[in-house]
Amino acid sequence: MRIGRLVQAAAITGAALFMLVANASATSITFNTNTAGTKFSGGGLSLGQFMGQNATLTFVADPSTASGVPSGINFGNFTLACATCTTIAGGNGALFSAFTFNLVVTDVTDGGATGTFIGTSPGGFVFLDQSTIVITWTPAQLGTGTNNATSGSFGPTAFTITPTTIIVNPTSGAQVGSTTLQGAVTSASAVPEPMTLSLVGGGLLGLGLWRRKKVVRP
């Protein structure tokens, strides 16, 4: 009898926790970084070297992308290329000067709200086996509501970005020379429903009552 009550209470709790996870991940957000405002400070999606061998740092934006909430996401990719560079030992490389990159995020789901992450870099040297380019991003978060919004309101949605992006050398990465710009999307609406909380509470209460009877019974 005691085992049956324990199993019943545990089943209620387990079902409630399952529903909790399902409800928390039910929301989906569609966003993109493929807008005219996404560009290097000099204009465009490609940046050339300051001196040395011919080299380019190019950004490939993400079109409309749907993601569950909460989730880690990709905002796009930077690709570093230098066809005539050698290794450090060979001595032929390229030097990039300081630059700024604007990443415009459009939240399609919340009525086209937009915000801009700004990346700054002191530049750096590039060889086939080395890249010293690092991009630092601000602000840390776009949304919720009008927090750091350029236009519109993100509603309950918030986008975050990694504090820094370290650009890999031209021969590294799953896609050669490609560095993924990573972040995350969350939503204040992805919370447990009242019914779910009731089930969790009921399950825990059942376990508590079973435990109490076990203790007081002679």
N, C-alpha and C positions, 0 to 999 in steps of 0.2 A: 504493500500500500504506500509506504513511504517512498519507495523507488518510483512508483507511478506518478506521485505528486511532483517529485523532483523533475522527472522527465517532462511532465506537462508544463511546469513553470519555465524550464529551460527552453522548451519549444516556443513558448510565447515570446520569451526574450529574444531568441534567435530570429524569429520571424520579424519582430519589431526592428532589430538591428539591420536585417536585410532590407526592409522597407526604408530605413533611415538612409542607407547607402544609395538605394535606388532614387529616392527623392532628391538627395543632395547632388546627384549627377544628371538629373533630368534636363536641366537647362542647357541650351545650345546657343552660342554666340557666333555670328558671322562678322568677319573683319577683313580689312585689306590694308596694305602699305603701298599700293600701286597708284599713287597720286602724283600730280605735277609738283607738289611741295616736297616730296621725298627726293633729296638731291644733295650733292656736295655744295659747299658755300660758293664755289665758283660757277655753279650751274651744271646740271646734268648728272648722270649716274656713273660717270667714269672720271677718274682722277689720274693724271700722268705724273711721272717722276719730276723732281726738281733738277736733278743732275745725274750723270752716270748713264748706265744702259737704259734702253727704252723699256719702261715698265708701266703697268696700269693696275689700278685698284678699282674694280667695278662692282656695283651693287645690283643684285637681282631681286626685285621686290616680289612679295607674295600677292597674287590676285585675291579675289573673295575666297576666304577660307573659313569653313565651319569647324568649331571646336566645342567639345563638351566643357562644362564649367563645374568645378575648377579644373584647370589643366595647364601643363607646360606647353608652350607654343613657339613657333618659329616666325619671326618677322621678315625673314629674307636671308640672303647670303651675300657675303663679300667674296670676290674672287680676285686673287693676286696673281699676275702673270708677268714674266720677264723672260722672253725667248732667248736673249743673248747673255743673260746672267750666267755666271759660273758659281762654283762653291766659294766659300770664304778663302780657301787655300788658293784658288785661281785668281782671286783679286778683282774680278769684274762684277760689280753690283750696281745698285741704284739707290738714290737718296730721295725720300719723299719729305717735302717741307710740311710744316704744321697745317692742319686743315680742320674744318668743321663739317659735320654731316647732319642734316635734318631728316628725321624719320617721322613722317606723318602717318598716324594710325587712324583709320576711319572705322567707326563702330556702326556697321550696317544695321544690325539688329535694333539698336536704340536710335533709330531715325537719322543716321548719318552723322552722329557726333564725331568731332575730330579733336585730336591733340597731337603735340609734337614732342618727341624725344630728341634732345640735342646731344650729339656726340662730338667730343673734341679730342684731338690728338696732336702731340708735338712732332709727329712724323717719325721717320726712322729709316734704317738701312735695310736693304733687301738683297739677299743672295739666294742661290738655289737651295741652300741648306740653312738659311737664317732669315727671320723677319723680326724686327724690333718694333713694329707698329702696334700700338695699343690705343684703343678708343675708349674714352670714359663718358658715361651717359648721365644726363640729368633731364628732367626730374626722375625720381625713382618710380613714380606712379602717375598714370592718367586715370581720372575718375576716382571714386564714384561721383555721380552728379556732375557738377561743373568744375570739379577739382582739376586744375591744369588743362582745362578744355580750351581749344582754340575757338570752337563754335559748337553750339548745341549742348546737350546734356547726355552723359554716359548712363544716366539712370543708376541702377544698382551695380553696373558693370565697372570693373577696374582692371587696367592693364599695367603690369610691372615689367621691368627690363633688367637684365643682368648689369651690375655696376660697371663692368669693363668687358670689352671684346678684344681678345688677343688674336691678331691676324696671323694665320699660319703661313709658312713659307710656300713658294710656288710649286713645291713637289710633295707637300703634305696633304692629309685629309682624305676621306673616303672619295670625295670628288676633288681631284687634284687642284690644290691651291685655294680651296673653298672653305670659308669660315661661316658657320651658321650663327645668325644673330638671334639669341634666345630670350625668352621671357615667360610670362604666365598670364592667364586671364582668370579672374574670379568674379563672383557675383553675390551680392548680399541677399538675393532672392533664392539662392540655392541653400535653403535651410530646412530642417525637418518640419513637416506639417504637424499641427496639434494632435491629429489622430495617431501619428507615429509616436510622439512623445507619450501619449496615453498608454499605448501598447507597451512601450519600454517600462513605464512606471508600473503598469499592471504586472508585467513579468517579474520585475524586481520585488514587488510586494508579495507575489506568490512565493518566491524563494524565501523571503523574510518570514512569512507565516509558517512555512514548512519547517524552517529552522527553529522557530519559537516553540512549535509543538514538540519537536524532537527534544528540546532542552527540558520542558516542564513535565513531560510524560515520565512517570515513575519506572 
